Amino acid sequence: MTTAVQELLRLAQAHPTGPPTLDPVNDLQLKDVSVVEGGLRAWKLEELIRGAQCMHSPRFPAQYLKLRERMQIQKEMERLRFLLSDQSLLLLPEYHQCSEPWGKWTRRAP
């Protein structure tokens, strides 16, 4: 147990800002185009975040909360749009077919 704690302490001291990001192509040997593109996009976003000055703004927490709330609302709107979409409504008969046995089972008297 002490060896694990010592190793964690060594890693924390070696990388005070967190562990280095793994490269999906070189480190993980992933070759799928979507994975490579996603890795590149993540790397570019990390670079943008590191150079951002807004994190030092005294209004950053309030601005972040507003942005977070907005993103949650957008996510909920996307979910509701899907539920109202033709694609979701096509799944409705399958849902009713699967839920029929449960409905009969729960309606039985004790």
Biopython code that builds the backbone (N, CA, C, O; Angstrom):
import numpy as np
from Bio.PDB.StructureBuilder import StructureBuilder

atoms = [
    (1, "MET", "N", (0.823, -1.194, 0.000)),
    (1, "MET", "CA", (0.000, 0.000, 0.000)),
    (1, "MET", "C", (0.865, 1.256, 0.000)),
    (1, "MET", "O", (0.569, 2.212, -0.717)),
    (2, "THR", "N", (1.920, 1.262, 0.789)),
    (2, "THR", "CA", (2.779, 2.449, 0.846)),
    (2, "THR", "C", (3.475, 2.692, -0.481)),
    (2, "THR", "O", (3.736, 3.841, -0.837)),
    (3, "THR", "N", (3.779, 1.640, -1.214)),
    (3, "THR", "CA", (4.415, 1.809, -2.517)),
    (3, "THR", "C", (3.480, 2.539, -3.470)),
    (3, "THR", "O", (3.915, 3.414, -4.219)),
    (4, "ALA", "N", (2.207, 2.188, -3.446)),
    (4, "ALA", "CA", (1.228, 2.851, -4.311)),
    (4, "ALA", "C", (1.093, 4.319, -3.939)),
    (4, "ALA", "O", (1.030, 5.175, -4.821)),
    (5, "VAL", "N", (1.049, 4.618, -2.668)),
    (5, "VAL", "CA", (0.935, 6.007, -2.212)),
    (5, "VAL", "C", (2.178, 6.800, -2.616)),
    (5, "VAL", "O", (2.075, 7.946, -3.053)),
    (6, "GLN", "N", (3.353, 6.182, -2.466)),
    (6, "GLN", "CA", (4.592, 6.854, -2.858)),
    (6, "GLN", "C", (4.611, 7.127, -4.364)),
    (6, "GLN", "O", (5.054, 8.190, -4.798)),
    (7, "GLU", "N", (4.133, 6.173, -5.152)),
    (7, "GLU", "CA", (4.104, 6.348, -6.600)),
    (7, "GLU", "C", (3.131, 7.465, -6.983)),
    (7, "GLU", "O", (3.433, 8.278, -7.856)),
    (8, "LEU", "N", (1.973, 7.506, -6.337)),
    (8, "LEU", "CA", (1.013, 8.581, -6.607)),
    (8, "LEU", "C", (1.590, 9.940, -6.235)),
    (8, "LEU", "O", (1.396, 10.919, -6.956)),
    (9, "LEU", "N", (2.297, 10.001, -5.117)),
    (9, "LEU", "CA", (2.933, 11.248, -4.689)),
    (9, "LEU", "C", (3.996, 11.678, -5.698)),
    (9, "LEU", "O", (4.099, 12.858, -6.032)),
    (10, "ARG", "N", (4.782, 10.724, -6.180)),
    (10, "ARG", "CA", (5.816, 11.025, -7.175)),
    (10, "ARG", "C", (5.189, 11.563, -8.462)),
    (10, "ARG", "O", (5.673, 12.540, -9.033)),
    (11, "LEU", "N", (4.115, 10.924, -8.912)),
    (11, "LEU", "CA", (3.436, 11.380, -10.124)),
    (11, "LEU", "C", (2.831, 12.768, -9.939)),
    (11, "LEU", "O", (2.891, 13.597, -10.847)),
    (12, "ALA", "N", (2.253, 13.023, -8.779)),
    (12, "ALA", "CA", (1.660, 14.335, -8.506)),
    (12, "ALA", "C", (2.723, 15.424, -8.503)),
    (12, "ALA", "O", (2.480, 16.532, -8.981)),
    (13, "GLN", "N", (3.897, 15.113, -7.969)),
    (13, "GLN", "CA", (4.976, 16.105, -7.955)),
    (13, "GLN", "C", (5.576, 16.294, -9.343)),
    (13, "GLN", "O", (5.984, 17.400, -9.695)),
    (14, "ALA", "N", (5.633, 15.234, -10.128)),
    (14, "ALA", "CA", (6.198, 15.324, -11.474)),
    (14, "ALA", "C", (5.278, 16.092, -12.427)),
    (14, "ALA", "O", (5.750, 16.742, -13.361)),
    (15, "HIS", "N", (3.968, 16.016, -12.190)),
    (15, "HIS", "CA", (2.990, 16.672, -13.070)),
    (15, "HIS", "C", (2.000, 17.477, -12.221)),
    (15, "HIS", "O", (0.871, 17.032, -12.015)),
    (16, "PRO", "N", (2.404, 18.658, -11.724)),
    (16, "PRO", "CA", (1.525, 19.436, -10.836)),
    (16, "PRO", "C", (0.234, 19.912, -11.500)),
    (16, "PRO", "O", (-0.756, 20.157, -10.810)),
    (17, "THR", "N", (0.229, 20.048, -12.832)),
    (17, "THR", "CA", (-0.988, 20.497, -13.516)),
    (17, "THR", "C", (-1.837, 19.331, -14.000)),
    (17, "THR", "O", (-2.843, 19.533, -14.681)),
    (18, "GLY", "N", (-1.443, 18.131, -13.657)),
    (18, "GLY", "CA", (-2.183, 16.943, -14.077)),
    (18, "GLY", "C", (-1.346, 16.101, -15.016)),
    (18, "GLY", "O", (-0.331, 16.565, -15.536)),
    (19, "PRO", "N", (-1.762, 14.876, -15.235)),
    (19, "PRO", "CA", (-0.978, 13.997, -16.111)),
    (19, "PRO", "C", (-1.023, 14.479, -17.554)),
    (19, "PRO", "O", (-1.986, 15.123, -17.968)),
    (20, "PRO", "N", (0.014, 14.169, -18.317)),
    (20, "PRO", "CA", (0.013, 14.579, -19.724)),
    (20, "PRO", "C", (-1.072, 13.842, -20.503)),
    (20, "PRO", "O", (-1.417, 12.703, -20.191)),
    (21, "THR", "N", (-1.594, 14.507, -21.506)),
    (21, "THR", "CA", (-2.647, 13.928, -22.334)),
    (21, "THR", "C", (-2.046, 12.886, -23.264)),
    (21, "THR", "O", (-0.995, 13.107, -23.866)),
    (22, "LEU", "N", (-2.723, 11.750, -23.376)),
    (22, "LEU", "CA", (-2.269, 10.711, -24.285)),
    (22, "LEU", "C", (-2.657, 11.065, -25.716)),
    (22, "LEU", "O", (-3.754, 11.563, -25.969)),
    (23, "ASP", "N", (-1.758, 10.806, -26.633)),
    (23, "ASP", "CA", (-2.031, 11.009, -28.050)),
    (23, "ASP", "C", (-2.706, 9.742, -28.567)),
    (23, "ASP", "O", (-2.124, 8.660, -28.480)),
    (24, "PRO", "N", (-3.935, 9.855, -29.110)),
    (24, "PRO", "CA", (-4.652, 8.650, -29.533)),
    (24, "PRO", "C", (-3.949, 7.880, -30.645)),
    (24, "PRO", "O", (-4.103, 6.662, -30.741)),
    (25, "VAL", "N", (-3.178, 8.570, -31.488)),
    (25, "VAL", "CA", (-2.506, 7.897, -32.596)),
    (25, "VAL", "C", (-1.189, 7.273, -32.134)),
    (25, "VAL", "O", (-0.969, 6.079, -32.333)),
    (26, "ASN", "N", (-0.317, 8.065, -31.522)),
    (26, "ASN", "CA", (1.010, 7.582, -31.146)),
    (26, "ASN", "C", (0.994, 6.722, -29.879)),
    (26, "ASN", "O", (1.610, 5.656, -29.848)),
    (27, "ASP", "N", (0.296, 7.175, -28.836)),
    (27, "ASP", "CA", (0.322, 6.458, -27.562)),
    (27, "ASP", "C", (-0.619, 5.256, -27.540)),
    (27, "ASP", "O", (-0.269, 4.205, -27.004)),
    (28, "LEU", "N", (-1.804, 5.405, -28.117)),
    (28, "LEU", "CA", (-2.811, 4.344, -28.050)),
    (28, "LEU", "C", (-2.925, 3.539, -29.346)),
    (28, "LEU", "O", (-3.670, 2.561, -29.407)),
    (29, "GLN", "N", (-2.186, 3.951, -30.383)),
    (29, "GLN", "CA", (-2.173, 3.254, -31.669)),
    (29, "GLN", "C", (-3.563, 3.148, -32.303)),
    (29, "GLN", "O", (-3.882, 2.139, -32.932)),
    (30, "LEU", "N", (-4.384, 4.178, -32.141)),
    (30, "LEU", "CA", (-5.712, 4.197, -32.751)),
    (30, "LEU", "C", (-5.608, 4.844, -34.125)),
    (30, "LEU", "O", (-4.956, 5.877, -34.283)),
    (31, "LYS", "N", (-6.247, 4.242, -35.113)),
    (31, "LYS", "CA", (-6.120, 4.725, -36.485)),
    (31, "LYS", "C", (-7.445, 5.185, -37.089)),
    (31, "LYS", "O", (-7.452, 5.712, -38.201)),
    (32, "ASP", "N", (-8.563, 5.001, -36.392)),
    (32, "ASP", "CA", (-9.863, 5.385, -36.917)),
    (32, "ASP", "C", (-9.898, 6.891, -37.152)),
    (32, "ASP", "O", (-9.470, 7.665, -36.297)),
    (33, "VAL", "N", (-10.399, 7.301, -38.290)),
    (33, "VAL", "CA", (-10.410, 8.715, -38.677)),
    (33, "VAL", "C", (-11.170, 9.564, -37.667)),
    (33, "VAL", "O", (-10.708, 10.644, -37.299)),
    (34, "SER", "N", (-12.331, 9.092, -37.215)),
    (34, "SER", "CA", (-13.124, 9.885, -36.270)),
    (34, "SER", "C", (-12.389, 10.047, -34.934)),
    (34, "SER", "O", (-12.498, 11.092, -34.292)),
    (35, "VAL", "N", (-11.649, 9.029, -34.519)),
    (35, "VAL", "CA", (-10.878, 9.116, -33.268)),
    (35, "VAL", "C", (-9.739, 10.115, -33.428)),
    (35, "VAL", "O", (-9.497, 10.938, -32.546)),
    (36, "VAL", "N", (-9.045, 10.039, -34.555)),
    (36, "VAL", "CA", (-7.934, 10.964, -34.806)),
    (36, "VAL", "C", (-8.445, 12.398, -34.867)),
    (36, "VAL", "O", (-7.848, 13.292, -34.267)),
    (37, "GLU", "N", (-9.544, 12.628, -35.588)),
    (37, "GLU", "CA", (-10.106, 13.979, -35.674)),
    (37, "GLU", "C", (-10.561, 14.471, -34.303)),
    (37, "GLU", "O", (-10.349, 15.633, -33.958)),
    (38, "GLY", "N", (-11.186, 13.589, -33.519)),
    (38, "GLY", "CA", (-11.609, 13.967, -32.171)),
    (38, "GLY", "C", (-10.428, 14.315, -31.292)),
    (38, "GLY", "O", (-10.488, 15.267, -30.513)),
    (39, "GLY", "N", (-9.353, 13.551, -31.410)),
    (39, "GLY", "CA", (-8.138, 13.837, -30.641)),
    (39, "GLY", "C", (-7.532, 15.173, -31.009)),
    (39, "GLY", "O", (-7.107, 15.933, -30.139)),
    (40, "LEU", "N", (-7.493, 15.460, -32.304)),
    (40, "LEU", "CA", (-6.971, 16.757, -32.753)),
    (40, "LEU", "C", (-7.837, 17.905, -32.259)),
    (40, "LEU", "O", (-7.326, 18.943, -31.838)),
    (41, "ARG", "N", (-9.129, 17.717, -32.312)),
    (41, "ARG", "CA", (-10.050, 18.762, -31.840)),
    (41, "ARG", "C", (-9.867, 18.999, -30.339)),
    (41, "ARG", "O", (-9.847, 20.143, -29.885)),
    (42, "ALA", "N", (-9.734, 17.912, -29.572)),
    (42, "ALA", "CA", (-9.528, 18.041, -28.126)),
    (42, "ALA", "C", (-8.216, 18.760, -27.834)),
    (42, "ALA", "O", (-8.155, 19.609, -26.945)),
    (43, "TRP", "N", (-7.167, 18.423, -28.581)),
    (43, "TRP", "CA", (-5.868, 19.059, -28.379)),
    (43, "TRP", "C", (-5.956, 20.558, -28.657)),
    (43, "TRP", "O", (-5.417, 21.366, -27.901)),
    (44, "LYS", "N", (-6.646, 20.933, -29.758)),
    (44, "LYS", "CA", (-6.798, 22.355, -30.091)),
    (44, "LYS", "C", (-7.602, 23.093, -29.020)),
    (44, "LYS", "O", (-7.278, 24.225, -28.661)),
    (45, "LEU", "N", (-8.651, 22.444, -28.515)),
    (45, "LEU", "CA", (-9.463, 23.080, -27.462)),
    (45, "LEU", "C", (-8.659, 23.260, -26.179)),
    (45, "LEU", "O", (-8.786, 24.283, -25.506)),
    (46, "GLU", "N", (-7.829, 22.270, -25.836)),
    (46, "GLU", "CA", (-6.979, 22.400, -24.650)),
    (46, "GLU", "C", (-6.027, 23.578, -24.790)),
    (46, "GLU", "O", (-5.807, 24.320, -23.832)),
    (47, "GLU", "N", (-5.460, 23.753, -25.983)),
    (47, "GLU", "CA", (-4.560, 24.880, -26.232)),
    (47, "GLU", "C", (-5.302, 26.208, -26.081)),
    (47, "GLU", "O", (-4.767, 27.161, -25.514)),
    (48, "LEU", "N", (-6.540, 26.269, -26.591)),
    (48, "LEU", "CA", (-7.333, 27.497, -26.460)),
    (48, "LEU", "C", (-7.638, 27.807, -25.000)),
    (48, "LEU", "O", (-7.577, 28.960, -24.573)),
    (49, "ILE", "N", (-7.963, 26.776, -24.247)),
    (49, "ILE", "CA", (-8.297, 26.974, -22.833)),
    (49, "ILE", "C", (-7.078, 27.465, -22.055)),
    (49, "ILE", "O", (-7.189, 28.353, -21.209)),
    (50, "ARG", "N", (-5.916, 26.882, -22.347)),
    (50, "ARG", "CA", (-4.693, 27.302, -21.636)),
    (50, "ARG", "C", (-4.378, 28.773, -21.890)),
    (50, "ARG", "O", (-3.870, 29.459, -21.004)),
    (51, "GLY", "N", (-4.675, 29.260, -23.093)),
    (51, "GLY", "CA", (-4.376, 30.649, -23.426)),
    (51, "GLY", "C", (-5.473, 31.629, -23.069)),
    (51, "GLY", "O", (-5.308, 32.834, -23.261)),
    (52, "ALA", "N", (-6.585, 31.144, -22.555)),
    (52, "ALA", "CA", (-7.722, 32.018, -22.257)),
    (52, "ALA", "C", (-7.451, 32.875, -21.026)),
    (52, "ALA", "O", (-6.930, 32.395, -20.020)),
    (53, "GLN", "N", (-7.809, 34.134, -21.122)),
    (53, "GLN", "CA", (-7.640, 35.059, -19.996)),
    (53, "GLN", "C", (-8.915, 35.183, -19.163)),
    (53, "GLN", "O", (-8.887, 35.719, -18.056)),
    (54, "CYS", "N", (-10.034, 34.684, -19.698)),
    (54, "CYS", "CA", (-11.315, 34.875, -19.019)),
    (54, "CYS", "C", (-11.364, 34.167, -17.668)),
    (54, "CYS", "O", (-12.127, 34.564, -16.788)),
    (55, "MET", "N", (-10.553, 33.118, -17.499)),
    (55, "MET", "CA", (-10.592, 32.380, -16.238)),
    (55, "MET", "C", (-10.111, 33.240, -15.069)),
    (55, "MET", "O", (-10.415, 32.947, -13.913)),
    (56, "HIS", "N", (-9.365, 34.297, -15.369)),
    (56, "HIS", "CA", (-8.847, 35.166, -14.320)),
    (56, "HIS", "C", (-9.783, 36.338, -14.030)),
    (56, "HIS", "O", (-9.494, 37.171, -13.170)),
    (57, "SER", "N", (-10.885, 36.397, -14.737)),
    (57, "SER", "CA", (-11.851, 37.467, -14.542)),
    (57, "SER", "C", (-12.602, 37.253, -13.227)),
    (57, "SER", "O", (-12.932, 36.115, -12.893)),
    (58, "PRO", "N", (-12.876, 38.306, -12.487)),
    (58, "PRO", "CA", (-13.646, 38.151, -11.248)),
    (58, "PRO", "C", (-15.093, 37.721, -11.526)),
    (58, "PRO", "O", (-15.772, 37.205, -10.639)),
    (59, "ARG", "N", (-15.553, 37.934, -12.752)),
    (59, "ARG", "CA", (-16.925, 37.541, -13.102)),
    (59, "ARG", "C", (-17.002, 36.137, -13.688)),
    (59, "ARG", "O", (-18.081, 35.696, -14.083)),
    (60, "PHE", "N", (-15.880, 35.429, -13.750)),
    (60, "PHE", "CA", (-15.853, 34.117, -14.394)),
    (60, "PHE", "C", (-16.850, 33.128, -13.789)),
    (60, "PHE", "O", (-17.564, 32.471, -14.546)),
    (61, "PRO", "N", (-16.934, 32.989, -12.456)),
    (61, "PRO", "CA", (-17.894, 32.017, -11.903)),
    (61, "PRO", "C", (-19.338, 32.292, -12.334)),
    (61, "PRO", "O", (-20.066, 31.360, -12.676)),
    (62, "ALA", "N", (-19.754, 33.547, -12.320)),
    (62, "ALA", "CA", (-21.126, 33.893, -12.709)),
    (62, "ALA", "C", (-21.338, 33.636, -14.198)),
    (62, "ALA", "O", (-22.381, 33.122, -14.603)),
    (63, "GLN", "N", (-20.342, 33.996, -15.011)),
    (63, "GLN", "CA", (-20.456, 33.768, -16.455)),
    (63, "GLN", "C", (-20.490, 32.274, -16.767)),
    (63, "GLN", "O", (-21.227, 31.830, -17.647)),
    (64, "TYR", "N", (-19.683, 31.506, -16.036)),
    (64, "TYR", "CA", (-19.658, 30.061, -16.249)),
    (64, "TYR", "C", (-21.015, 29.451, -15.903)),
    (64, "TYR", "O", (-21.517, 28.597, -16.634)),
    (65, "LEU", "N", (-21.606, 29.884, -14.797)),
    (65, "LEU", "CA", (-22.917, 29.356, -14.404)),
    (65, "LEU", "C", (-23.979, 29.650, -15.460)),
    (65, "LEU", "O", (-24.805, 28.794, -15.775)),
    (66, "LYS", "N", (-23.949, 30.870, -16.005)),
    (66, "LYS", "CA", (-24.909, 31.221, -17.059)),
    (66, "LYS", "C", (-24.724, 30.325, -18.282)),
    (66, "LYS", "O", (-25.694, 29.825, -18.853)),
    (67, "LEU", "N", (-23.473, 30.131, -18.671)),
    (67, "LEU", "CA", (-23.190, 29.278, -19.821)),
    (67, "LEU", "C", (-23.621, 27.840, -19.554)),
    (67, "LEU", "O", (-24.189, 27.186, -20.429)),
    (68, "ARG", "N", (-23.356, 27.354, -18.362)),
    (68, "ARG", "CA", (-23.741, 25.988, -17.993)),
    (68, "ARG", "C", (-25.259, 25.821, -18.042)),
    (68, "ARG", "O", (-25.762, 24.833, -18.576)),
    (69, "GLU", "N", (-25.981, 26.786, -17.486)),
    (69, "GLU", "CA", (-27.445, 26.737, -17.525)),
    (69, "GLU", "C", (-27.949, 26.743, -18.963)),
    (69, "GLU", "O", (-28.872, 26.006, -19.312)),
    (70, "ARG", "N", (-27.336, 27.579, -19.790)),
    (70, "ARG", "CA", (-27.740, 27.657, -21.201)),
    (70, "ARG", "C", (-27.512, 26.307, -21.892)),
    (70, "ARG", "O", (-28.363, 25.841, -22.650)),
    (71, "MET", "N", (-26.368, 25.690, -21.628)),
    (71, "MET", "CA", (-26.065, 24.402, -22.254)),
    (71, "MET", "C", (-27.030, 23.315, -21.771)),
    (71, "MET", "O", (-27.423, 22.448, -22.552)),
    (72, "GLN", "N", (-27.414, 23.354, -20.497)),
    (72, "GLN", "CA", (-28.374, 22.385, -19.974)),
    (72, "GLN", "C", (-29.737, 22.564, -20.639)),
    (72, "GLN", "O", (-30.410, 21.588, -20.970)),
    (73, "ILE", "N", (-30.132, 23.813, -20.829)),
    (73, "ILE", "CA", (-31.411, 24.092, -21.496)),
    (73, "ILE", "C", (-31.359, 23.610, -22.943)),
    (73, "ILE", "O", (-32.320, 23.019, -23.435)),
    (74, "GLN", "N", (-30.245, 23.857, -23.622)),
    (74, "GLN", "CA", (-30.112, 23.394, -25.006)),
    (74, "GLN", "C", (-30.161, 21.867, -25.079)),
    (74, "GLN", "O", (-30.779, 21.305, -25.984)),
    (75, "LYS", "N", (-29.521, 21.208, -24.140)),
    (75, "LYS", "CA", (-29.532, 19.748, -24.115)),
    (75, "LYS", "C", (-30.949, 19.224, -23.894)),
    (75, "LYS", "O", (-31.368, 18.261, -24.536)),
    (76, "GLU", "N", (-31.674, 19.855, -22.993)),
    (76, "GLU", "CA", (-33.062, 19.451, -22.734)),
    (76, "GLU", "C", (-33.930, 19.703, -23.969)),
    (76, "GLU", "O", (-34.803, 18.898, -24.292)),
    (77, "MET", "N", (-33.687, 20.830, -24.663)),
    (77, "MET", "CA", (-34.447, 21.118, -25.885)),
    (77, "MET", "C", (-34.169, 20.062, -26.956)),
    (77, "MET", "O", (-35.087, 19.638, -27.657)),
    (78, "GLU", "N", (-32.911, 19.635, -27.088)),
    (78, "GLU", "CA", (-32.575, 18.587, -28.048)),
    (78, "GLU", "C", (-33.289, 17.280, -27.690)),
    (78, "GLU", "O", (-33.791, 16.580, -28.569)),
    (79, "ARG", "N", (-33.330, 16.961, -26.408)),
    (79, "ARG", "CA", (-33.996, 15.744, -25.958)),
    (79, "ARG", "C", (-35.488, 15.799, -26.282)),
    (79, "ARG", "O", (-36.060, 14.822, -26.766)),
    (80, "LEU", "N", (-36.110, 16.943, -26.012)),
    (80, "LEU", "CA", (-37.534, 17.102, -26.293)),
    (80, "LEU", "C", (-37.816, 17.085, -27.790)),
    (80, "LEU", "O", (-38.818, 16.520, -28.229)),
    (81, "ARG", "N", (-36.928, 17.708, -28.580)),
    (81, "ARG", "CA", (-37.096, 17.662, -30.043)),
    (81, "ARG", "C", (-37.045, 16.217, -30.539)),
    (81, "ARG", "O", (-37.815, 15.826, -31.417)),
    (82, "PHE", "N", (-36.131, 15.430, -29.968)),
    (82, "PHE", "CA", (-36.052, 14.029, -30.375)),
    (82, "PHE", "C", (-37.331, 13.293, -30.010)),
    (82, "PHE", "O", (-37.854, 12.519, -30.812)),
    (83, "LEU", "N", (-37.840, 13.532, -28.797)),
    (83, "LEU", "CA", (-39.059, 12.841, -28.371)),
    (83, "LEU", "C", (-40.243, 13.175, -29.278)),
    (83, "LEU", "O", (-41.148, 12.359, -29.450)),
    (84, "LEU", "N", (-40.232, 14.365, -29.851)),
    (84, "LEU", "CA", (-41.312, 14.780, -30.747)),
    (84, "LEU", "C", (-41.036, 14.439, -32.207)),
    (84, "LEU", "O", (-41.890, 14.658, -33.067)),
    (85, "SER", "N", (-39.868, 13.912, -32.488)),
    (85, "SER", "CA", (-39.483, 13.646, -33.871)),
    (85, "SER", "C", (-40.131, 12.376, -34.408)),
    (85, "SER", "O", (-40.620, 11.537, -33.650)),
    (86, "ASP", "N", (-40.123, 12.256, -35.723)),
    (86, "ASP", "CA", (-40.628, 11.053, -36.376)),
    (86, "ASP", "C", (-39.824, 9.830, -35.959)),
    (86, "ASP", "O", (-40.371, 8.740, -35.792)),
    (87, "GLN", "N", (-38.519, 10.023, -35.792)),
    (87, "GLN", "CA", (-37.655, 8.906, -35.400)),
    (87, "GLN", "C", (-38.079, 8.335, -34.049)),
    (87, "GLN", "O", (-38.124, 7.116, -33.880)),
    (88, "SER", "N", (-38.384, 9.191, -33.102)),
    (88, "SER", "CA", (-38.816, 8.733, -31.787)),
    (88, "SER", "C", (-40.196, 8.094, -31.855)),
    (88, "SER", "O", (-40.442, 7.069, -31.219)),
    (89, "LEU", "N", (-41.089, 8.694, -32.620)),
    (89, "LEU", "CA", (-42.448, 8.162, -32.721)),
    (89, "LEU", "C", (-42.471, 6.800, -33.412)),
    (89, "LEU", "O", (-43.377, 6.002, -33.171)),
    (90, "LEU", "N", (-41.486, 6.528, -34.266)),
    (90, "LEU", "CA", (-41.400, 5.213, -34.893)),
    (90, "LEU", "C", (-41.102, 4.117, -33.873)),
    (90, "LEU", "O", (-41.430, 2.951, -34.094)),
    (91, "LEU", "N", (-40.481, 4.492, -32.757)),
    (91, "LEU", "CA", (-40.146, 3.522, -31.716)),
    (91, "LEU", "C", (-41.317, 3.244, -30.778)),
    (91, "LEU", "O", (-41.267, 2.296, -29.994)),
    (92, "LEU", "N", (-42.369, 4.056, -30.847)),
    (92, "LEU", "CA", (-43.499, 3.937, -29.934)),
    (92, "LEU", "C", (-44.196, 2.576, -29.991)),
    (92, "LEU", "O", (-44.480, 2.022, -28.929)),
    (93, "PRO", "N", (-44.487, 2.007, -31.156)),
    (93, "PRO", "CA", (-45.127, 0.688, -31.168)),
    (93, "PRO", "C", (-44.262, -0.383, -30.505)),
    (93, "PRO", "O", (-44.776, -1.254, -29.803)),
    (94, "GLU", "N", (-42.956, -0.316, -30.728)),
    (94, "GLU", "CA", (-42.058, -1.287, -30.096)),
    (94, "GLU", "C", (-42.086, -1.127, -28.572)),
    (94, "GLU", "O", (-42.064, -2.117, -27.839)),
    (95, "TYR", "N", (-42.135, 0.117, -28.104)),
    (95, "TYR", "CA", (-42.206, 0.369, -26.668)),
    (95, "TYR", "C", (-43.479, -0.239, -26.077)),
    (95, "TYR", "O", (-43.433, -0.916, -25.050)),
    (96, "HIS", "N", (-44.611, 0.007, -26.733)),
    (96, "HIS", "CA", (-45.884, -0.536, -26.230)),
    (96, "HIS", "C", (-45.879, -2.060, -26.247)),
    (96, "HIS", "O", (-46.407, -2.694, -25.333)),
    (97, "GLN", "N", (-45.291, -2.645, -27.272)),
    (97, "GLN", "CA", (-45.228, -4.097, -27.364)),
    (97, "GLN", "C", (-44.383, -4.671, -26.225)),
    (97, "GLN", "O", (-44.729, -5.701, -25.646)),
    (98, "CYS", "N", (-43.291, -4.007, -25.913)),
    (98, "CYS", "CA", (-42.413, -4.485, -24.839)),
    (98, "CYS", "C", (-43.012, -4.239, -23.463)),
    (98, "CYS", "O", (-42.757, -5.005, -22.534)),
    (99, "SER", "N", (-43.797, -3.190, -23.319)),
    (99, "SER", "CA", (-44.330, -2.852, -21.999)),
    (99, "SER", "C", (-45.647, -3.565, -21.690)),
    (99, "SER", "O", (-46.083, -3.564, -20.538)),
    (100, "GLU", "N", (-46.289, -4.172, -22.685)),
    (100, "GLU", "CA", (-47.558, -4.885, -22.440)),
    (100, "GLU", "C", (-47.444, -5.952, -21.370)),
    (100, "GLU", "O", (-48.262, -5.966, -20.450)),
    (101, "PRO", "N", (-46.467, -6.848, -21.447)),
    (101, "PRO", "CA", (-46.380, -7.884, -20.399)),
    (101, "PRO", "C", (-46.206, -7.299, -19.001)),
    (101, "PRO", "O", (-46.734, -7.842, -18.030)),
    (102, "TRP", "N", (-45.472, -6.199, -18.893)),
    (102, "TRP", "CA", (-45.268, -5.585, -17.587)),
    (102, "TRP", "C", (-46.564, -4.984, -17.053)),
    (102, "TRP", "O", (-46.845, -5.049, -15.856)),
    (103, "GLY", "N", (-47.345, -4.403, -17.950)),
    (103, "GLY", "CA", (-48.617, -3.817, -17.530)),
    (103, "GLY", "C", (-49.560, -4.871, -16.977)),
    (103, "GLY", "O", (-50.230, -4.640, -15.970)),
    (104, "LYS", "N", (-49.616, -6.035, -17.632)),
    (104, "LYS", "CA", (-50.469, -7.113, -17.156)),
    (104, "LYS", "C", (-49.971, -7.652, -15.825)),
    (104, "LYS", "O", (-50.763, -7.997, -14.949)),
    (105, "TRP", "N", (-48.664, -7.722, -15.681)),
    (105, "TRP", "CA", (-48.071, -8.255, -14.465)),
    (105, "TRP", "C", (-48.318, -7.338, -13.263)),
    (105, "TRP", "O", (-48.566, -7.819, -12.158)),
    (106, "THR", "N", (-48.251, -6.029, -13.474)),
    (106, "THR", "CA", (-48.416, -5.092, -12.359)),
    (106, "THR", "C", (-49.883, -4.879, -12.015)),
    (106, "THR", "O", (-50.178, -4.385, -10.927)),
    (107, "ARG", "N", (-50.806, -5.225, -12.888)),
    (107, "ARG", "CA", (-52.234, -5.011, -12.603)),
    (107, "ARG", "C", (-52.878, -6.149, -11.810)),
    (107, "ARG", "O", (-54.021, -6.027, -11.371)),
    (108, "ARG", "N", (-52.165, -7.235, -11.627)),
    (108, "ARG", "CA", (-52.744, -8.380, -10.905)),
    (108, "ARG", "C", (-52.977, -8.041, -9.453)),
    (108, "ARG", "O", (-52.180, -7.347, -8.822)),
    (109, "ALA", "N", (-54.067, -8.534, -8.938)),
    (109, "ALA", "CA", (-54.378, -8.307, -7.526)),
    (109, "ALA", "C", (-53.535, -9.228, -6.662)),
    (109, "ALA", "O", (-53.218, -10.340, -7.085)),
    (110, "PRO", "N", (-53.159, -8.795, -5.452)),
    (110, "PRO", "CA", (-52.330, -9.646, -4.575)),
    (110, "PRO", "C", (-53.091, -10.834, -4.024)),
    (110, "PRO", "O", (-52.530, -11.634, -3.276)),
]
sb = StructureBuilder()
sb.init_structure("model")
sb.init_model(0)
sb.init_chain("A")
sb.init_seg("    ")
for serial, (resi, resn, name, xyz) in enumerate(atoms, 1):
    if name == "N":
        sb.init_residue(resn, " ", resi, " ")
    sb.init_atom(name, np.array(xyz, "f"), 0.0, 1.0, " ", f" {name:<3s}", serial, name[0])
structure = sb.get_structure()
